[in-house]
Amino acid sequence: MKEIQLRDAKASLSAVVDEAMRGKPAVITRHGKRQAVVVSYEEWERLSHVPTFGRLLMAAPLVADDLPNRNSSGPRTADL
């Protein structure tokens, strides 16, 4: 991934955006530290719609027999 200083990115923003649209993102640095990434809108949409772990679990095709029955015997005693 290409790194470009902020002042250079400002001067050539159109070229930076064109590169991102061609699938070549750029890391924008300020004072030598990575601050931002320019990616195409299509790539940003793809990355922003990644489901959470909870949503993946909720979408799992489970039926009642897939899960074991709960143990209803009560809490265990601890030998301390």
N, C-alpha and C positions, 0 to 999 in steps of 0.2 A: 504494500500500500504506500502510495506516494505521500511524503510529508512536505508541507509548504508553510512558510511563515505567514502570519496574518497579514502583514503589509503587502506581501507578494500576492496573496489570495485576493485582497481588495483590488489590486491593480489588474488582475486577470480573472475576475470572478466569472465572466462568461466562459472562458476556457476551462476553468475548474468545474463548472456545472456541466459543460459539454462532455468532459471526461467521465464525470459521475454517471451521466446518462448512458455512456458506452460501457458501463460496468467497471469503471476504474475509480473507486472512491479515493478521497484525499483526506489526510489528517491535517487539521489546521493547528499550528503551534503558536504559542505566544510566550516570549521570553524562554524559549527552549522546552516548554512543557506542552504536552498534548492537551488541547482544549476542546476540540470539536472534530466531527467527521462529516464530510459532505458525501451523501449517497443519493442515488436517484430516488424519486418519489415511489416508484414501483418497488424498489428494494426496501425502503422504509416501511411501506405498507405490509410487505411480506414479513418483516421482522416484528412489526408492532402487533400482529395478529397471532402470535404464538400463544397457544392456550396454556393456562396455568395448570399445575399438577392437580389441583382440586377439580377443575373442569374436565380434565382427562379421566379422573376417577368417576365423576358423575356420568360421563358418557360411556363408560364401560358396559358392555352388553351382559350384565349379570342377571341370573335368575335366582330364586330363593334357595335352591339346592347347591349353588356354587359356594356358599359361605357356611362354615361350621356353626352348630348351635352354641349359644352362650352357656357358660357354666353358671348355674343358678344356685350353687351350694353355699354362697356367701363368702366373706373374706377369710383369708388364711390367718392362722395365729403365728405370731412371730416369737421366736425363742431368742430373747435378748439377754 
